[in-house]
């Protein structure tokens, strides 16, 4: 996905990017974090854990609790229940 595509999505209302994920190389994470900083985007992480059939580890990447709270504030659908 190219930089223009990201800017098109930002113009369309993109609010955040999943920077921290196993399939995203270190240089991609740095680029996404800079894009997020430059465009006031939320930065999330994910383990994408779907069971033992994949190498992803549960909790390998997480999202900062402050970002989760901001997502809840911005949500327009079903309320988020925090445990």
Residue, then its C-alpha position, 0 to 999 in steps of 0.5 A: x500500500x503506497x503513501x498516496x493510498x494512506x493519504x486518500x484514506x486519511x482524507x476519507x476519515x481514517x482515524x488510526x493505523x495498526x503499526x505493531x503487528x508481526x507481519x509489519x517489519x521494523x521499518x514499516x512500523x517506524x514509517x506508520x508511526x511517523x505517518x500517525x504522528x504527522x496526521x494525528x492518527x491513533x496507533x494500535x497493535x495486535x497479536x492477531x491470535x487465531x489459535x495454535x495454527x499461526x506463529x502469532x503469540x497471544x499478547x505479542x503486540x498490544x494497544x496502549x490503554x489510552x488509545x483504547x480509551x480514545x477509540x471508545x470516545x470516538x466510537x459511534x456504534x455499540x459501547x465498548x465495555x472495559x473490564 
